[in-house]
Structures are given as C-alpha cells and as structure tokens.
Amino acid sequence: MKKIMLSLKPLQDTRWEKHEPTGVEFQIAPLFATLDDELSRKHSDIYGNVQSMAFAHEVAPHIIKGWRGVGENGAEIPVNQETLKRFVETHGITIMPWVLRRSRSLDFYREQEIAAAKND
C-alpha cells in the first residue's frame, strides 16, 4: 500500500464544490496561507478580531472562480467583480464562511494521492 503524501502545491487550480443546503455549486480556488494571513491582518481590529465582511469582500475574487445556480429573475448570472460584491453583501455571513472553509481545504493537496492509495 502506498503512503498518502501531502503535496506542497495544489494538485488542481480549482475544485467544484456543492453547497448542499442551497444546491449551488462553486468553483473554488485554494486560499494560500500567505494571502490568508495578509488579508486577515489587514481586516483585523486592534484585538485581532477579523472583520468578516471586509475580509469576505476582499477574498471572494481570489477564491470564487465560477458558480452554477446563482442568478436573478430566473437566469444565471456570471461571476464578475460586481456580482461577487453583491453575493458577499447578501451571503457574506451565511454562505461565504463555507466557501472560505472549502478554499482552505487540504483536499487541494491530497485528493489524487488518496485515490492512488485506494487503488493499491
């Protein structure tokens, strides 16, 4: 049996993830630790508490690369600067924390090794 190894770089540029409560699918890019730290510090108060909405607005373009099932008036809308801004304004407290957790997932760094190990 092969060992499962942790990659030092993402094995995929993005991953499609389904937000089960809504059925919406997001194409999520990994959030690298250096950017995560930089934005967390930038959007923290003097006590180190991250200001979640300011953080979400700035991080969203880095991690949300596409979506399926987000729309208005019965039509899907594309991901762009304006729609990301509106998405965070509406769902910054409810869905963005989930997207953020998925962008920090180790699945970006180990999925292929797990699949290979299971085949042995």
C-alpha positions as a Python dict, from the first residue, in 0.01 Angstrom:
ca = {
    (1, 'M'): (0, 0, 0),
    (2, 'K'): (132, 343, -96),
    (3, 'K'): (163, 615, 161),
    (4, 'I'): (-67, 913, 129),
    (5, 'M'): (152, 1215, 74),
    (6, 'L'): (77, 1582, 118),
    (7, 'S'): (167, 1799, -181),
    (8, 'L'): (338, 2135, -136),
    (9, 'K'): (134, 2285, -419),
    (10, 'P'): (-231, 2240, -514),
    (11, 'L'): (-299, 1938, -731),
    (12, 'Q'): (-579, 2133, -900),
    (13, 'D'): (-620, 2503, -975),
    (14, 'T'): (-986, 2491, -868),
    (15, 'R'): (-1241, 2240, -737),
    (16, 'W'): (-1616, 2232, -792),
    (17, 'E'): (-1790, 2205, -454),
    (18, 'K'): (-2163, 2174, -393),
    (19, 'H'): (-2319, 2377, -113),
    (20, 'E'): (-2571, 2115, -5),
    (21, 'P'): (-2823, 2344, 172),
    (22, 'T'): (-2877, 2550, -146),
    (23, 'G'): (-2770, 2314, -423),
    (24, 'V'): (-2540, 2585, -563),
    (25, 'E'): (-2204, 2471, -699),
    (26, 'F'): (-1897, 2688, -660),
    (27, 'Q'): (-1570, 2667, -848),
    (28, 'I'): (-1330, 2736, -562),
    (29, 'A'): (-957, 2812, -578),
    (30, 'P'): (-727, 2738, -287),
    (31, 'L'): (-654, 3021, -47),
    (32, 'F'): (-281, 3022, 15),
    (33, 'A'): (-162, 3078, 370),
    (34, 'T'): (36, 3391, 283),
    (35, 'L'): (-266, 3567, 130),
    (36, 'D'): (-495, 3439, 405),
    (37, 'D'): (-261, 3583, 669),
    (38, 'E'): (-216, 3912, 483),
    (39, 'L'): (-589, 3971, 441),
    (40, 'S'): (-668, 3854, 795),
    (41, 'R'): (-420, 4105, 937),
    (42, 'K'): (-542, 4381, 706),
    (43, 'H'): (-903, 4331, 816),
    (44, 'S'): (-848, 4282, 1190),
    (45, 'D'): (-923, 4523, 1469),
    (46, 'I'): (-673, 4612, 1742),
    (47, 'Y'): (-774, 4299, 1934),
    (48, 'G'): (-703, 4068, 1640),
    (49, 'N'): (-1067, 4003, 1556),
    (50, 'V'): (-1114, 3962, 1182),
    (51, 'Q'): (-1383, 4189, 1038),
    (52, 'S'): (-1564, 3913, 849),
    (53, 'M'): (-1746, 4120, 585),
    (54, 'A'): (-1442, 4328, 487),
    (55, 'F'): (-1237, 4009, 470),
    (56, 'A'): (-1506, 3832, 262),
    (57, 'H'): (-1527, 4119, 11),
    (58, 'E'): (-1153, 4115, -46),
    (59, 'V'): (-1101, 3738, -50),
    (60, 'A'): (-1400, 3646, -272),
    (61, 'P'): (-1235, 3731, -608),
    (62, 'H'): (-935, 3518, -512),
    (63, 'I'): (-1134, 3206, -428),
    (64, 'I'): (-1465, 3211, -620),
    (65, 'K'): (-1387, 3143, -985),
    (66, 'G'): (-1729, 3026, -1100),
    (67, 'W'): (-2071, 2915, -986),
    (68, 'R'): (-2374, 2725, -1103),
    (69, 'G'): (-2713, 2813, -966),
    (70, 'V'): (-2665, 3178, -869),
    (71, 'G'): (-2899, 3409, -1054),
    (72, 'E'): (-3172, 3667, -1073),
    (73, 'N'): (-3511, 3671, -1241),
    (74, 'G'): (-3479, 3306, -1343),
    (75, 'A'): (-3144, 3350, -1519),
    (76, 'E'): (-2799, 3251, -1403),
    (77, 'I'): (-2556, 3541, -1363),
    (78, 'P'): (-2183, 3530, -1439),
    (79, 'V'): (-1909, 3570, -1181),
    (80, 'N'): (-1751, 3913, -1206),
    (81, 'Q'): (-1644, 4194, -975),
    (82, 'E'): (-1996, 4336, -941),
    (83, 'T'): (-2176, 4004, -889),
    (84, 'L'): (-1916, 3891, -635),
    (85, 'K'): (-1966, 4216, -445),
    (86, 'R'): (-2344, 4164, -444),
    (87, 'F'): (-2305, 3797, -349),
    (88, 'V'): (-2091, 3887, -45),
    (89, 'E'): (-2329, 4169, 54),
    (90, 'T'): (-2614, 3917, 55),
    (91, 'H'): (-2444, 3594, 165),
    (92, 'G'): (-2128, 3713, 343),
    (93, 'I'): (-2236, 3577, 680),
    (94, 'T'): (-2425, 3267, 564),
    (95, 'I'): (-2251, 3106, 263),
    (96, 'M'): (-1911, 3281, 244),
    (97, 'P'): (-1779, 3111, 561),
    (98, 'W'): (-1847, 2775, 394),
    (99, 'V'): (-1675, 2885, 70),
    (100, 'L'): (-1381, 3009, 275),
    (101, 'R'): (-1351, 2678, 462),
    (102, 'R'): (-1354, 2489, 132),
    (103, 'S'): (-1083, 2721, -7),
    (104, 'R'): (-864, 2628, 292),
    (105, 'S'): (-929, 2254, 248),
    (106, 'L'): (-644, 2003, 239),
    (107, 'D'): (-834, 1831, -43),
    (108, 'F'): (-646, 2060, -283),
    (109, 'Y'): (-324, 1893, -170),
    (110, 'R'): (-408, 1526, -122),
    (111, 'E'): (-702, 1404, -326),
    (112, 'Q'): (-503, 1236, -603),
    (113, 'E'): (-276, 1057, -359),
    (114, 'I'): (-578, 920, -171),
    (115, 'A'): (-729, 794, -497),
    (116, 'A'): (-398, 631, -592),
    (117, 'A'): (-361, 471, -248),
    (118, 'K'): (-713, 325, -268),
    (119, 'N'): (-629, 158, -599),
    (120, 'D'): (-342, -42, -447),
}
